C-alpha cells in the first residue's frame, strides 16, 4: 500500500510553484510601493514583503519535499 502523503505531494507539486510565484508577485508589488510617488502605500509595501517572503518560503520548502520524497 502506498503512502497517501507521498502521492499527494507528487501529484500536486505544482501548488508549491504557484505559492512561490504568488510570493514573488507580492514582493515585486510591495517594492513598487516604496517609490516616492506612492509614499502613502509604504506600510502596505512592508506587509506585502512579509507575506510575499512567507509564500516564497513555503513554496521552496514544498518543492524541497517534492524533490527529496520519492514516490513508492
N, CA, C, O and CB atoms as a CASP TS submission, in Angstrom:
PFRMAT TS
TARGET T0000
AUTHOR 0000-0000-0000
METHOD Language model
MODEL 1
PARENT N/A
ATOM      1  N   UNK     1       0.848  -1.178   0.000  1.00  0.00           N
ATOM      2  CA  UNK     1       0.000   0.000   0.000  1.00  0.00           C
ATOM      3  C   UNK     1       0.897   1.245   0.000  1.00  0.00           C
ATOM      4  O   UNK     1       1.890   1.315   0.723  1.00  0.00           O
ATOM      5  CB  UNK     1      -0.967  -0.004   1.231  1.00  0.00           C
ATOM      6  N   UNK     2       0.523   2.210  -0.820  1.00  0.00           N
ATOM      7  CA  UNK     2       1.349   3.403  -0.934  1.00  0.00           C
ATOM      8  C   UNK     2       0.947   4.449   0.099  1.00  0.00           C
ATOM      9  O   UNK     2      -0.183   4.463   0.588  1.00  0.00           O
ATOM     10  CB  UNK     2       1.248   3.986  -2.341  1.00  0.00           C
ATOM     11  N   UNK     3       1.880   5.309   0.413  1.00  0.00           N
ATOM     12  CA  UNK     3       1.661   6.370   1.371  1.00  0.00           C
ATOM     13  C   UNK     3       0.878   7.509   0.688  1.00  0.00           C
ATOM     14  O   UNK     3       1.368   8.079  -0.287  1.00  0.00           O
ATOM     15  CB  UNK     3       3.019   6.881   1.946  1.00  0.00           C
ATOM     16  N   UNK     4      -0.329   7.851   1.179  1.00  0.00           N
ATOM     17  CA  UNK     4      -1.121   8.901   0.527  1.00  0.00           C
ATOM     18  C   UNK     4      -0.428  10.261   0.554  1.00  0.00           C
ATOM     19  O   UNK     4      -0.621  11.063  -0.360  1.00  0.00           O
ATOM     20  CB  UNK     4      -2.480   9.012   1.195  1.00  0.00           C
ATOM     21  N   UNK     5       0.380  10.538   1.587  1.00  0.00           N
ATOM     22  CA  UNK     5       1.108  11.801   1.657  1.00  0.00           C
ATOM     23  C   UNK     5       2.059  11.941   0.476  1.00  0.00           C
ATOM     24  O   UNK     5       2.143  13.005  -0.138  1.00  0.00           O
ATOM     25  CB  UNK     5       1.883  11.903   2.975  1.00  0.00           C
ATOM     26  N   UNK     6       2.770  10.873   0.161  1.00  0.00           N
ATOM     27  CA  UNK     6       3.718  10.906  -0.959  1.00  0.00           C
ATOM     28  C   UNK     6       2.991  11.078  -2.288  1.00  0.00           C
ATOM     29  O   UNK     6       3.463  11.800  -3.167  1.00  0.00           O
ATOM     30  CB  UNK     6       4.563   9.623  -0.985  1.00  0.00           C
ATOM     31  N   UNK     7       1.857  10.425  -2.434  1.00  0.00           N
ATOM     32  CA  UNK     7       1.082  10.536  -3.673  1.00  0.00           C
ATOM     33  C   UNK     7       0.593  11.968  -3.864  1.00  0.00           C
ATOM     34  O   UNK     7       0.726  12.537  -4.948  1.00  0.00           O
ATOM     35  CB  UNK     7      -0.115   9.559  -3.660  1.00  0.00           C
ATOM     36  N   UNK     8       0.032  12.541  -2.815  1.00  0.00           N
ATOM     37  CA  UNK     8      -0.473  13.920  -2.896  1.00  0.00           C
ATOM     38  C   UNK     8       0.679  14.887  -3.148  1.00  0.00           C
ATOM     39  O   UNK     8       0.547  15.818  -3.943  1.00  0.00           O
ATOM     40  CB  UNK     8      -1.226  14.309  -1.595  1.00  0.00           C
ATOM     41  N   UNK     9       1.789  14.674  -2.487  1.00  0.00           N
ATOM     42  CA  UNK     9       2.948  15.544  -2.631  1.00  0.00           C
ATOM     43  C   UNK     9       3.431  15.592  -4.075  1.00  0.00           C
ATOM     44  O   UNK     9       3.753  16.665  -4.585  1.00  0.00           O
ATOM     45  CB  UNK     9       4.072  15.077  -1.719  1.00  0.00           C
ATOM     46  N   UNK    10       3.483  14.446  -4.731  1.00  0.00           N
ATOM     47  CA  UNK    10       3.967  14.406  -6.109  1.00  0.00           C
ATOM     48  C   UNK    10       2.891  14.778  -7.120  1.00  0.00           C
ATOM     49  O   UNK    10       3.198  15.383  -8.147  1.00  0.00           O
ATOM     50  CB  UNK    10       4.502  13.032  -6.425  1.00  0.00           C
ATOM     51  N   UNK    11       1.655  14.433  -6.854  1.00  0.00           N
ATOM     52  CA  UNK    11       0.586  14.749  -7.808  1.00  0.00           C
ATOM     53  C   UNK    11       0.288  16.238  -7.833  1.00  0.00           C
ATOM     54  O   UNK    11      -0.034  16.781  -8.890  1.00  0.00           O
ATOM     55  CB  UNK    11      -0.684  13.974  -7.463  1.00  0.00           C
ATOM     56  N   UNK    12       0.386  16.902  -6.702  1.00  0.00           N
ATOM     57  CA  UNK    12       0.064  18.321  -6.612  1.00  0.00           C
ATOM     58  C   UNK    12       1.295  19.166  -6.330  1.00  0.00           C
ATOM     59  O   UNK    12       1.212  20.162  -5.611  1.00  0.00           O
ATOM     60  CB  UNK    12      -0.974  18.551  -5.536  1.00  0.00           C
ATOM     61  N   UNK    13       2.420  18.787  -6.879  1.00  0.00           N
ATOM     62  CA  UNK    13       3.647  19.539  -6.703  1.00  0.00           C
ATOM     63  C   UNK    13       3.589  20.932  -7.306  1.00  0.00           C
ATOM     64  O   UNK    13       4.330  21.822  -6.889  1.00  0.00           O
ATOM     65  CB  UNK    13       4.783  18.788  -7.297  1.00  0.00           C
ATOM     66  N   UNK    14       2.718  21.126  -8.281  1.00  0.00           N
ATOM     67  CA  UNK    14       2.577  22.435  -8.920  1.00  0.00           C
ATOM     68  C   UNK    14       2.071  23.489  -7.930  1.00  0.00           C
ATOM     69  O   UNK    14       2.256  24.685  -8.155  1.00  0.00           O
ATOM     70  CB  UNK    14       1.624  22.339 -10.117  1.00  0.00           C
ATOM     71  N   UNK    15       1.438  23.058  -6.847  1.00  0.00           N
ATOM     72  CA  UNK    15       0.929  24.002  -5.847  1.00  0.00           C
ATOM     73  C   UNK    15       2.088  24.784  -5.241  1.00  0.00           C
ATOM     74  O   UNK    15       1.966  25.985  -5.001  1.00  0.00           O
ATOM     75  CB  UNK    15       0.136  23.261  -4.739  1.00  0.00           C
ATOM     76  N   UNK    16       3.199  24.122  -4.993  1.00  0.00           N
ATOM     77  CA  UNK    16       4.348  24.785  -4.387  1.00  0.00           C
ATOM     78  C   UNK    16       4.920  25.849  -5.321  1.00  0.00           C
ATOM     79  O   UNK    16       5.328  26.922  -4.877  1.00  0.00           O
ATOM     80  CB  UNK    16       5.429  23.759  -4.029  1.00  0.00           C
ATOM     81  N   UNK    17       4.945  25.546  -6.601  1.00  0.00           N
ATOM     82  CA  UNK    17       5.400  26.528  -7.575  1.00  0.00           C
ATOM     83  C   UNK    17       4.464  27.729  -7.608  1.00  0.00           C
ATOM     84  O   UNK    17       4.917  28.871  -7.689  1.00  0.00           O
ATOM     85  CB  UNK    17       5.503  25.897  -8.963  1.00  0.00           C
ATOM     86  N   UNK    18       3.166  27.473  -7.546  1.00  0.00           N
ATOM     87  CA  UNK    18       2.186  28.563  -7.545  1.00  0.00           C
ATOM     88  C   UNK    18       2.333  29.453  -6.317  1.00  0.00           C
ATOM     89  O   UNK    18       2.235  30.676  -6.423  1.00  0.00           O
ATOM     90  CB  UNK    18       0.772  27.999  -7.607  1.00  0.00           C
ATOM     91  N   UNK    19       2.565  28.856  -5.162  1.00  0.00           N
ATOM     92  CA  UNK    19       2.776  29.643  -3.941  1.00  0.00           C
ATOM     93  C   UNK    19       4.010  30.519  -4.067  1.00  0.00           C
ATOM     94  O   UNK    19       3.997  31.682  -3.663  1.00  0.00           O
ATOM     95  CB  UNK    19       2.909  28.722  -2.720  1.00  0.00           C
ATOM     96  N   UNK    20       5.068  29.966  -4.625  1.00  0.00           N
ATOM     97  CA  UNK    20       6.289  30.739  -4.827  1.00  0.00           C
ATOM     98  C   UNK    20       6.087  31.891  -5.795  1.00  0.00           C
ATOM     99  O   UNK    20       6.596  32.989  -5.573  1.00  0.00           O
ATOM    100  CB  UNK    20       7.391  29.843  -5.329  1.00  0.00           C
ATOM    101  N   UNK    21       5.341  31.643  -6.874  1.00  0.00           N
ATOM    102  CA  UNK    21       5.059  32.705  -7.843  1.00  0.00           C
ATOM    103  C   UNK    21       4.206  33.808  -7.227  1.00  0.00           C
ATOM    104  O   UNK    21       4.437  34.989  -7.486  1.00  0.00           O
ATOM    105  CB  UNK    21       4.356  32.130  -9.073  1.00  0.00           C
ATOM    106  N   UNK    22       3.220  33.429  -6.413  1.00  0.00           N
ATOM    107  CA  UNK    22       2.408  34.429  -5.719  1.00  0.00           C
ATOM    108  C   UNK    22       3.282  35.261  -4.783  1.00  0.00           C
ATOM    109  O   UNK    22       3.132  36.481  -4.705  1.00  0.00           O
ATOM    110  CB  UNK    22       1.266  33.750  -4.927  1.00  0.00           C
ATOM    111  N   UNK    23       4.184  34.604  -4.083  1.00  0.00           N
ATOM    112  CA  UNK    23       5.094  35.317  -3.188  1.00  0.00           C
ATOM    113  C   UNK    23       5.996  36.280  -3.939  1.00  0.00           C
ATOM    114  O   UNK    23       6.232  37.399  -3.483  1.00  0.00           O
ATOM    115  CB  UNK    23       5.938  34.331  -2.410  1.00  0.00           C
ATOM    116  N   UNK    24       6.500  35.852  -5.088  1.00  0.00           N
ATOM    117  CA  UNK    24       7.336  36.736  -5.902  1.00  0.00           C
ATOM    118  C   UNK    24       6.550  37.946  -6.383  1.00  0.00           C
ATOM    119  O   UNK    24       7.063  39.065  -6.370  1.00  0.00           O
ATOM    120  CB  UNK    24       7.909  35.977  -7.099  1.00  0.00           C
ATOM    121  N   UNK    25       5.312  37.731  -6.806  1.00  0.00           N
ATOM    122  CA  UNK    25       4.475  38.838  -7.272  1.00  0.00           C
ATOM    123  C   UNK    25       4.190  39.824  -6.133  1.00  0.00           C
ATOM    124  O   UNK    25       4.251  41.037  -6.335  1.00  0.00           O
ATOM    125  CB  UNK    25       3.151  38.300  -7.855  1.00  0.00           C
ATOM    126  N   UNK    26       3.882  39.310  -4.949  1.00  0.00           N
ATOM    127  CA  UNK    26       3.629  40.177  -3.798  1.00  0.00           C
ATOM    128  C   UNK    26       4.879  40.968  -3.436  1.00  0.00           C
ATOM    129  O   UNK    26       4.793  42.147  -3.095  1.00  0.00           O
ATOM    130  CB  UNK    26       3.155  39.350  -2.591  1.00  0.00           C
ATOM    131  N   UNK    27       6.022  40.334  -3.506  1.00  0.00           N
ATOM    132  CA  UNK    27       7.281  41.002  -3.201  1.00  0.00           C
ATOM    133  C   UNK    27       7.549  42.114  -4.213  1.00  0.00           C
ATOM    134  O   UNK    27       7.966  43.208  -3.834  1.00  0.00           O
ATOM    135  CB  UNK    27       8.443  39.990  -3.192  1.00  0.00           C
ATOM    136  N   UNK    28       7.314  41.845  -5.483  1.00  0.00           N
ATOM    137  CA  UNK    28       7.533  42.843  -6.533  1.00  0.00           C
ATOM    138  C   UNK    28       6.587  44.030  -6.373  1.00  0.00           C
ATOM    139  O   UNK    28       7.018  45.181  -6.436  1.00  0.00           O
ATOM    140  CB  UNK    28       7.351  42.210  -7.918  1.00  0.00           C
ATOM    141  N   UNK    29       5.297  43.754  -6.165  1.00  0.00           N
ATOM    142  CA  UNK    29       4.319  44.835  -5.990  1.00  0.00           C
ATOM    143  C   UNK    29       4.643  45.634  -4.734  1.00  0.00           C
ATOM    144  O   UNK    29       4.536  46.861  -4.732  1.00  0.00           O
ATOM    145  CB  UNK    29       2.879  44.268  -5.909  1.00  0.00           C
ATOM    146  N   UNK    30       5.036  44.951  -3.675  1.00  0.00           N
ATOM    147  CA  UNK    30       5.422  45.640  -2.449  1.00  0.00           C
ATOM    148  C   UNK    30       6.600  46.570  -2.666  1.00  0.00           C
ATOM    149  O   UNK    30       6.657  47.652  -2.082  1.00  0.00           O
ATOM    150  CB  UNK    30       5.756  44.638  -1.372  1.00  0.00           C
ATOM    151  N   UNK    31       7.542  46.153  -3.504  1.00  0.00           N
ATOM    152  CA  UNK    31       8.696  47.021  -3.766  1.00  0.00           C
ATOM    153  C   UNK    31       8.293  48.273  -4.530  1.00  0.00           C
ATOM    154  O   UNK    31       8.913  49.322  -4.357  1.00  0.00           O
ATOM    155  CB  UNK    31       9.766  46.261  -4.547  1.00  0.00           C
ATOM    156  N   UNK    32       7.269  48.186  -5.369  1.00  0.00           N
ATOM    157  CA  UNK    32       6.786  49.370  -6.088  1.00  0.00           C
ATOM    158  C   UNK    32       6.205  50.408  -5.134  1.00  0.00           C
ATOM    159  O   UNK    32       6.267  51.608  -5.401  1.00  0.00           O
ATOM    160  CB  UNK    32       5.732  48.970  -7.121  1.00  0.00           C
ATOM    161  N   UNK    33       5.643  49.945  -4.026  1.00  0.00           N
ATOM    162  CA  UNK    33       5.030  50.864  -3.062  1.00  0.00           C
ATOM    163  C   UNK    33       6.058  51.684  -2.289  1.00  0.00           C
ATOM    164  O   UNK    33       5.690  52.556  -1.503  1.00  0.00           O
ATOM    165  CB  UNK    33       4.172  50.089  -2.089  1.00  0.00           C
ATOM    166  N   UNK    34       7.332  51.413  -2.506  1.00  0.00           N
ATOM    167  CA  UNK    34       8.375  52.225  -1.881  1.00  0.00           C
ATOM    168  C   UNK    34       8.842  53.357  -2.788  1.00  0.00           C
ATOM    169  O   UNK    34       9.724  54.126  -2.406  1.00  0.00           O
ATOM    170  CB  UNK    34       9.557  51.352  -1.503  1.00  0.00           C
ATOM    171  N   UNK    35       8.268  53.469  -3.976  1.00  0.00           N
ATOM    172  CA  UNK    35       8.603  54.584  -4.862  1.00  0.00           C
ATOM    173  C   UNK    35       8.086  55.887  -4.254  1.00  0.00           C
ATOM    174  O   UNK    35       7.040  55.893  -3.606  1.00  0.00           O
ATOM    175  CB  UNK    35       8.005  54.364  -6.284  1.00  0.00           C
ATOM    176  N   UNK    36       8.810  56.990  -4.459  1.00  0.00           N
ATOM    177  CA  UNK    36       8.386  58.264  -3.851  1.00  0.00           C
ATOM    178  C   UNK    36       6.959  58.687  -4.217  1.00  0.00           C
ATOM    179  O   UNK    36       6.270  59.285  -3.391  1.00  0.00           O
ATOM    180  CB  UNK    36       9.338  59.354  -4.262  1.00  0.00           C
ATOM    181  N   UNK    37       6.511  58.393  -5.420  1.00  0.00           N
ATOM    182  CA  UNK    37       5.160  58.785  -5.832  1.00  0.00           C
ATOM    183  C   UNK    37       4.078  58.012  -5.078  1.00  0.00           C
ATOM    184  O   UNK    37       2.936  58.464  -4.997  1.00  0.00           O
ATOM    185  CB  UNK    37       4.990  58.573  -7.330  1.00  0.00           C
ATOM    186  N   UNK    38       4.423  56.871  -4.537  1.00  0.00           N
ATOM    187  CA  UNK    38       3.464  56.020  -3.829  1.00  0.00           C
ATOM    188  C   UNK    38       3.779  55.963  -2.333  1.00  0.00           C
ATOM    189  O   UNK    38       3.556  54.937  -1.690  1.00  0.00           O
ATOM    190  CB  UNK    38       3.466  54.601  -4.423  1.00  0.00           C
ATOM    191  N   UNK    39       4.283  57.031  -1.793  1.00  0.00           N
ATOM    192  CA  UNK    39       4.735  57.063  -0.401  1.00  0.00           C
ATOM    193  C   UNK    39       3.632  56.705   0.596  1.00  0.00           C
ATOM    194  O   UNK    39       3.918  56.157   1.661  1.00  0.00           O
ATOM    195  CB  UNK    39       5.279  58.431  -0.076  1.00  0.00           C
ATOM    196  N   UNK    40       2.379  57.008   0.261  1.00  0.00           N
ATOM    197  CA  UNK    40       1.271  56.689   1.165  1.00  0.00           C
ATOM    198  C   UNK    40       1.052  55.182   1.316  1.00  0.00           C
ATOM    199  O   UNK    40       0.426  54.742   2.280  1.00  0.00           O
ATOM    200  CB  UNK    40      -0.005  57.339   0.663  1.00  0.00           C
ATOM    201  N   UNK    41       1.554  54.407   0.389  1.00  0.00           N
ATOM    202  CA  UNK    41       1.352  52.955   0.406  1.00  0.00           C
ATOM    203  C   UNK    41       2.551  52.191   0.969  1.00  0.00           C
ATOM    204  O   UNK    41       2.633  50.971   0.825  1.00  0.00           O
ATOM    205  CB  UNK    41       1.058  52.465  -0.994  1.00  0.00           C
ATOM    206  N   UNK    42       3.465  52.892   1.598  1.00  0.00           N
ATOM    207  CA  UNK    42       4.692  52.257   2.084  1.00  0.00           C
ATOM    208  C   UNK    42       4.408  51.143   3.101  1.00  0.00           C
ATOM    209  O   UNK    42       5.049  50.092   3.056  1.00  0.00           O
ATOM    210  CB  UNK    42       5.604  53.307   2.712  1.00  0.00           C
ATOM    211  N   UNK    43       3.456  51.361   4.016  1.00  0.00           N
ATOM    212  CA  UNK    43       3.151  50.335   5.017  1.00  0.00           C
ATOM    213  C   UNK    43       2.566  49.089   4.350  1.00  0.00           C
ATOM    214  O   UNK    43       2.876  47.968   4.753  1.00  0.00           O
ATOM    215  CB  UNK    43       2.169  50.885   6.074  1.00  0.00           C
ATOM    216  N   UNK    44       1.729  49.276   3.342  1.00  0.00           N
ATOM    217  CA  UNK    44       1.213  48.126   2.586  1.00  0.00           C
ATOM    218  C   UNK    44       2.359  47.394   1.897  1.00  0.00           C
ATOM    219  O   UNK    44       2.351  46.167   1.805  1.00  0.00           O
ATOM    220  CB  UNK    44       0.160  48.579   1.541  1.00  0.00           C
ATOM    221  N   UNK    45       3.336  48.142   1.418  1.00  0.00           N
ATOM    222  CA  UNK    45       4.516  47.526   0.807  1.00  0.00           C
ATOM    223  C   UNK    45       5.274  46.654   1.785  1.00  0.00           C
ATOM    224  O   UNK    45       5.749  45.577   1.428  1.00  0.00           O
ATOM    225  CB  UNK    45       5.438  48.591   0.258  1.00  0.00           C
ATOM    226  N   UNK    46       5.388  47.118   3.022  1.00  0.00           N
ATOM    227  CA  UNK    46       6.068  46.327   4.056  1.00  0.00           C
ATOM    228  C   UNK    46       5.329  45.013   4.270  1.00  0.00           C
ATOM    229  O   UNK    46       5.953  43.953   4.336  1.00  0.00           O
ATOM    230  CB  UNK    46       6.161  47.120   5.391  1.00  0.00           C
ATOM    231  N   UNK    47       4.009  45.073   4.378  1.00  0.00           N
ATOM    232  CA  UNK    47       3.227  43.855   4.604  1.00  0.00           C
ATOM    233  C   UNK    47       3.270  42.921   3.400  1.00  0.00           C
ATOM    234  O   UNK    47       3.272  41.700   3.564  1.00  0.00           O
ATOM    235  CB  UNK    47       1.783  44.211   4.926  1.00  0.00           C
ATOM    236  N   UNK    48       3.304  43.482   2.194  1.00  0.00           N
ATOM    237  CA  UNK    48       3.448  42.630   1.015  1.00  0.00           C
ATOM    238  C   UNK    48       4.810  41.946   1.001  1.00  0.00           C
ATOM    239  O   UNK    48       4.925  40.810   0.540  1.00  0.00           O
ATOM    240  CB  UNK    48       3.257  43.452  -0.266  1.00  0.00           C
ATOM    241  N   UNK    49       5.846  42.623   1.503  1.00  0.00           N
ATOM    242  CA  UNK    49       7.160  41.983   1.638  1.00  0.00           C
ATOM    243  C   UNK    49       7.071  40.797   2.589  1.00  0.00           C
ATOM    244  O   UNK    49       7.572  39.714   2.284  1.00  0.00           O
ATOM    245  CB  UNK    49       8.216  42.997   2.143  1.00  0.00           C
ATOM    246  N   UNK    50       6.442  40.996   3.727  1.00  0.00           N
ATOM    247  CA  UNK    50       6.345  39.936   4.736  1.00  0.00           C
ATOM    248  C   UNK    50       5.537  38.754   4.196  1.00  0.00           C
ATOM    249  O   UNK    50       5.981  37.609   4.282  1.00  0.00           O
ATOM    250  CB  UNK    50       5.699  40.479   6.033  1.00  0.00           C
ATOM    251  N   UNK    51       4.370  39.024   3.648  1.00  0.00           N
ATOM    252  CA  UNK    51       3.512  37.960   3.114  1.00  0.00           C
ATOM    253  C   UNK    51       4.190  37.278   1.931  1.00  0.00           C
ATOM    254  O   UNK    51       4.193  36.050   1.835  1.00  0.00           O
ATOM    255  CB  UNK    51       2.138  38.528   2.689  1.00  0.00           C
ATOM    256  N   UNK    52       4.759  38.070   1.036  1.00  0.00           N
ATOM    257  CA  UNK    52       5.420  37.510  -0.138  1.00  0.00           C
ATOM    258  C   UNK    52       6.586  36.612   0.225  1.00  0.00           C
ATOM    259  O   UNK    52       6.745  35.535  -0.349  1.00  0.00           O
ATOM    260  CB  UNK    52       5.897  38.616  -1.036  1.00  0.00           C
ATOM    261  N   UNK    53       7.402  37.044   1.171  1.00  0.00           N
ATOM    262  CA  UNK    53       8.540  36.205   1.556  1.00  0.00           C
ATOM    263  C   UNK    53       8.073  34.935   2.257  1.00  0.00           C
ATOM    264  O   UNK    53       8.710  33.890   2.134  1.00  0.00           O
ATOM    265  CB  UNK    53       9.497  36.984   2.464  1.00  0.00           C
ATOM    266  N   UNK    54       6.970  35.017   2.989  1.00  0.00           N
ATOM    267  CA  UNK    54       6.411  33.812   3.611  1.00  0.00           C
ATOM    268  C   UNK    54       5.948  32.798   2.578  1.00  0.00           C
ATOM    269  O   UNK    54       6.221  31.604   2.706  1.00  0.00           O
ATOM    270  CB  UNK    54       5.251  34.181   4.518  1.00  0.00           C
ATOM    271  N   UNK    55       5.247  33.272   1.553  1.00  0.00           N
ATOM    272  CA  UNK    55       4.796  32.367   0.490  1.00  0.00           C
ATOM    273  C   UNK    55       5.978  31.797  -0.286  1.00  0.00           C
ATOM    274  O   UNK    55       5.956  30.633  -0.686  1.00  0.00           O
ATOM    275  CB  UNK    55       3.844  33.097  -0.468  1.00  0.00           C
ATOM    276  N   UNK    56       7.005  32.609  -0.498  1.00  0.00           N
ATOM    277  CA  UNK    56       8.191  32.107  -1.191  1.00  0.00           C
ATOM    278  C   UNK    56       8.865  31.005  -0.366  1.00  0.00           C
ATOM    279  O   UNK    56       9.336  30.012  -0.920  1.00  0.00           O
ATOM    280  CB  UNK    56       9.188  33.261  -1.467  1.00  0.00           C
ATOM    281  N   UNK    57       8.908  31.183   0.945  1.00  0.00           N
ATOM    282  CA  UNK    57       9.500  30.171   1.820  1.00  0.00           C
ATOM    283  C   UNK    57       8.680  28.882   1.789  1.00  0.00           C
ATOM    284  O   UNK    57       9.242  27.792   1.671  1.00  0.00           O
ATOM    285  CB  UNK    57       9.604  30.700   3.260  1.00  0.00           C
ATOM    286  N   UNK    58       7.369  28.999   1.894  1.00  0.00           N
ATOM    287  CA  UNK    58       6.508  27.809   1.864  1.00  0.00           C
ATOM    288  C   UNK    58       6.650  27.079   0.529  1.00  0.00           C
ATOM    289  O   UNK    58       6.733  25.851   0.489  1.00  0.00           O
ATOM    290  CB  UNK    58       5.029  28.201   2.103  1.00  0.00           C
ATOM    291  N   UNK    59       6.676  27.846  -0.563  1.00  0.00           N
ATOM    292  CA  UNK    59       6.838  27.231  -1.885  1.00  0.00           C
ATOM    293  C   UNK    59       8.164  26.508  -2.027  1.00  0.00           C
ATOM    294  O   UNK    59       8.220  25.415  -2.589  1.00  0.00           O
ATOM    295  CB  UNK    59       6.718  28.281  -2.966  1.00  0.00           C
ATOM    296  N   UNK    60       9.235  27.112  -1.519  1.00  0.00           N
ATOM    297  CA  UNK    60      10.555  26.491  -1.615  1.00  0.00           C
ATOM    298  C   UNK    60      10.637  25.233  -0.749  1.00  0.00           C
ATOM    299  O   UNK    60      11.201  24.224  -1.174  1.00  0.00           O
ATOM    300  CB  UNK    60      11.644  27.489  -1.198  1.00  0.00           C
ATOM    301  N   UNK    61      10.076  25.287   0.461  1.00  0.00           N
ATOM    302  CA  UNK    61      10.091  24.099   1.322  1.00  0.00           C
ATOM    303  C   UNK    61       9.263  22.975   0.717  1.00  0.00           C
ATOM    304  O   UNK    61       9.653  21.810   0.784  1.00  0.00           O
ATOM    305  CB  UNK    61       9.564  24.442   2.723  1.00  0.00           C
ATOM    306  N   UNK    62       8.125  23.315   0.127  1.00  0.00           N
ATOM    307  CA  UNK    62       7.310  22.301  -0.531  1.00  0.00           C
ATOM    308  C   UNK    62       8.023  21.677  -1.709  1.00  0.00           C
ATOM    309  O   UNK    62       7.953  20.466  -1.917  1.00  0.00           O
ATOM    310  CB  UNK    62       6.006  22.894  -0.985  1.00  0.00           C
ATOM    311  N   UNK    63       8.713  22.509  -2.487  1.00  0.00           N
ATOM    312  CA  UNK    63       9.465  21.992  -3.632  1.00  0.00           C
ATOM    313  C   UNK    63      10.591  21.082  -3.156  1.00  0.00           C
ATOM    314  O   UNK    63      10.899  20.076  -3.795  1.00  0.00           O
ATOM    315  CB  UNK    63      10.034  23.151  -4.480  1.00  0.00           C
ATOM    316  N   UNK    64      11.206  21.444  -2.025  1.00  0.00           N
ATOM    317  CA  UNK    64      12.251  20.601  -1.452  1.00  0.00           C
ATOM    318  C   UNK    64      11.688  19.229  -1.094  1.00  0.00           C
ATOM    319  O   UNK    64      12.319  18.206  -1.361  1.00  0.00           O
ATOM    320  CB  UNK    64      12.867  21.270  -0.209  1.00  0.00           C
ATOM    321  N   UNK    65      10.505  19.208  -0.490  1.00  0.00           N
ATOM    322  CA  UNK    65       9.870  17.929  -0.150  1.00  0.00           C
ATOM    323  C   UNK    65       9.569  17.109  -1.395  1.00  0.00           C
ATOM    324  O   UNK    65       9.783  15.897  -1.409  1.00  0.00           O
ATOM    325  CB  UNK    65       8.583  18.166   0.638  1.00  0.00           C
ATOM    326  N   UNK    66       9.068  17.770  -2.448  1.00  0.00           N
ATOM    327  CA  UNK    66       8.758  17.055  -3.687  1.00  0.00           C
ATOM    328  C   UNK    66      10.021  16.424  -4.259  1.00  0.00           C
ATOM    329  O   UNK    66       9.986  15.293  -4.744  1.00  0.00           O
ATOM    330  CB  UNK    66       8.117  18.006  -4.721  1.00  0.00           C
ATOM    331  N   UNK    67      11.133  17.148  -4.205  1.00  0.00           N
ATOM    332  CA  UNK    67      12.373  16.638  -4.785  1.00  0.00           C
ATOM    333  C   UNK    67      13.007  15.522  -3.961  1.00  0.00           C
ATOM    334  O   UNK    67      13.673  14.652  -4.523  1.00  0.00           O
ATOM    335  CB  UNK    67      13.358  17.762  -4.943  1.00  0.00           C
ATOM    336  N   UNK    68      12.818  15.525  -2.646  1.00  0.00           N
ATOM    337  CA  UNK    68      13.509  14.562  -1.810  1.00  0.00           C
ATOM    338  C   UNK    68      12.656  13.391  -1.331  1.00  0.00           C
ATOM    339  O   UNK    68      13.200  12.380  -0.887  1.00  0.00           O
ATOM    340  CB  UNK    68      14.060  15.257  -0.643  1.00  0.00           C
ATOM    341  N   UNK    69      11.355  13.506  -1.410  1.00  0.00           N
ATOM    342  CA  UNK    69      10.481  12.398  -1.018  1.00  0.00           C
ATOM    343  C   UNK    69      10.132  11.631  -2.280  1.00  0.00           C
ATOM    344  O   UNK    69       9.454  12.149  -3.167  1.00  0.00           O
ATOM    345  CB  UNK    69       9.183  12.905  -0.277  1.00  0.00           C
ATOM    346  N   UNK    70      10.594  10.414  -2.351  1.00  0.00           N
ATOM    347  CA  UNK    70      10.362   9.608  -3.548  1.00  0.00           C
ATOM    348  C   UNK    70       9.028   8.864  -3.449  1.00  0.00           C
ATOM    349  O   UNK    70       8.678   8.348  -2.388  1.00  0.00           O
ATOM    350  CB  UNK    70      11.516   8.609  -3.754  1.00  0.00           C
ATOM    351  N   UNK    71       8.285   8.813  -4.563  1.00  0.00           N
ATOM    352  CA  UNK    71       7.045   8.052  -4.539  1.00  0.00           C
ATOM    353  C   UNK    71       7.316   6.560  -4.432  1.00  0.00           C
ATOM    354  O   UNK    71       8.387   6.092  -4.821  1.00  0.00           O
ATOM    355  CB  UNK    71       6.219   8.346  -5.783  1.00  0.00           C
ATOM    356  N   UNK    72       6.361   5.818  -3.912  1.00  0.00           N
ATOM    357  CA  UNK    72       6.512   4.363  -3.780  1.00  0.00           C
ATOM    358  C   UNK    72       6.421   3.685  -5.130  1.00  0.00           C
ATOM    359  O   UNK    72       6.525   2.461  -5.215  1.00  0.00           O
ATOM    360  CB  UNK    72       5.449   3.791  -2.838  1.00  0.00           C
TER
END
